[in-house]
Structure formats: structure tokens, C-alpha cells
């Protein structure tokens, strides 16, 4: 679901305007759509109107043509194919199209990092395994950022979690 271009609520109205021969799309929530329609009715739509600034980050036709030439070196899918199908060809596409996908993912999911899910009735040890994997990834990122104090805290958390996991089979016997 798209977010409102003005306030980040879920967009319920999608408006396409033709300005200077270029199509520009606005995704708005109900409240912002009412403001938009009212300001358009009053003839207030000009460069200083709050919605006009939101249209600036929509790629032009030339920019879209440039984006469409991007190709994943692994699966050979083009960005144009992704835009038309809505599906990526392989996991490497996230790297090949990273600059284009990050704003899209943030707009759709309100985040660019997958948090992961597991069943609520999953065994406690499975939840801890998931937490361990997440902490190890955070540790790797902290070391890459040279955040050694944060990395030390993560290392300690990992060690205590590993100790808990090692004790669990002994407790269940």
C-alpha cells in the first residue's frame, strides 16, 4: 500500500496530473486529498502550494529511460521489467537496483530493513535462534561501522544467548 505523499498515512486517492507535458502522480490520504481538492477549487495551486514540492521527486521521462537501462548482472532482468512485472528476478537485484529500490521499499513498507517474522507458537528455542541470527548481523554491521562499543555490547548479548541455548537441552532432559 502506498503512503500519502504529504503525511505518510495510507494513500486512498491517486491523482495523475499533466504538467508541462509530463504526467505526475500524487498518492494522498483522505484528509490531504480534501485539502488538495479544496485548494485546487480555490485556484491556489502554484509553486508555493505544499503539494507542488512533493511532485519534484517523481522521475522525469528521461530519468525513467535511464533507469530502464539498468540490468542485473546475475539474472539479466532490467529495471523496466521489474517495474512492469513488480517482481525481482533474483536476490542480487536488491544490490543492482539498490538506489531505486530503497525509496520504493520505504514508501511501501515504512522501512528498508526486513524485520522477519516467525509463528507466535514457535518453540522458545526457535525464537532465540532467530534473535541470535539478528544479533550476529547487527554485530557485523557495528564492526563495519567501526562502532566497537556497540559491537562489544552485542557480543556480550550473543554470548549470553548462546549460553542460554546451550543450557536448554540439558534442562529439558
C-alpha positions, 0 to 999 in steps of 0.5 A: 500500500502506498503512503500519502505523499504529504503525511505518510498515512495510507494513500486512498486517492491517486491523482495523475496530473499533466504538467508541462507535458509530463504526467505526475502522480500524487498518492494522498490520504483522505484528509490531504486529498480534501485539502488538495481538492479544496485548494485546487477549487480555490485556484491556489495551486502554484509553486508555493502550494505544499503539494507542488514540492512533493511532485519534484521527486517523481522521475522525469521521462528521461530519468525513467529511460535511464533507469530502464537501462539498468540490468542485473548482472546475475539474472539479466532482468532490467529495471523496466521489467521489474517495474512492469512485472513488480517482481525481482528476478533474483536476490542480487537485484536488491544490490543492482537496483539498490538506489531505486529500490530503497525509496520504493521499499520505504514508501511501501513498507515504512522501512528498508530493513526486513524485520522477519517474522516467525509463528507466535507458537514457535518453540522458545528455542526457535525464537532465540535462534532467530534473535541470535541470527539478528544479533550476529548481523547487527554485530557485523554491521557495528564492526563495519561501522567501526562502532566497537562499543556497540559491537562489544555490547552485542557480543556480550548479548550473543554470548549470553544467548548462546549460553542460554541455548546451550543450557536448554537441552540439558534442562529439558532432559 
